[in-house]
Amino acid sequence: MHREDLLREAARFFGWARLGADIRDALTGDIDALFAAGGLIRSEGGLMPSEGS
């Protein structure tokens, strides 16, 4: 899944109709934290959970 799709789907999951700058910043920080912790990896198709997640 591409980052923009993940951001949009996460916002939709939480019931937010729009993805404003504050929400985008918060979700982007969460995605970056998942990368740092090894929970997400990048692949040709976009982002995906790591094998151990």
N, C-alpha and C positions, 0 to 999 in steps of 0.2 A: 504494500500500500504506500502510496506517495505521501509525503509529509502533509501537504495541503488537504488531501483526502482524510487523513487521520485527524487533523485539526477540525475539519468540518463535521466529521462523524462524532467526535468526542463532544463538540458543542451541541449537536443534535441529541445525543444520548442524555445530556443534562438538561435538555429542554430549552436551550438558548436559541432564539430565532436568528440571531446574527452573531457574527464573530468579530466583535470590536477589538480595539487595540489592547485593552486590559485583559480580556479573555485570551486573545492570541498570545500575549506575552506569558501569561500563566501556563497555558498548555504547552507552549514551546519550551519553557523552563522544565516542565515535567518530562517532555520527550528527551531533552538534553540530559536530564538526571538518569533516565532509563538507559541511555547510551553509556553514560559514565559508569553505571552499576553493572553493565553487561546484559541488561534485560532486552535490549533491542540491538539489531545489527542492520547494516545496509546491504542490500542485494541489488541485482539488476532490476528487479521489479519494484524496488522501493524499500520500505522499512518492513522488518518482520521480527517476531520474537526470537530470541536466541534459543538454542537447543535446550538449555537448562531451564528455560522459563515455562 
